[in-house]
């Protein structure tokens, strides 16, 4: 059990880092300039790619689940923008 928990830890920590960065920059500190928006976007992109890379490295099925969840969340977000 501890080995499995240790293997999943990097995946969970990078996923939580992505969610935390997105929430912090979206709700707490809105970027005002183009440069700060670029820094925010690159920070979130790097943590998201790290989470996805860890997921594929440790358990590929989990990586595909994360890809599917991201696509589903994007679809829900895009459909809610028009209403």
Secondary structure, DSSP 8 states (H G I E B T S, - for coil): -HHHHHHHHHHHHHHHHHHHHHHIIIIIS---SHHHHHHHHHHHHHHHHHHHHHHHHH-HHHHHHHHHHHHHHHHHHHHHH--
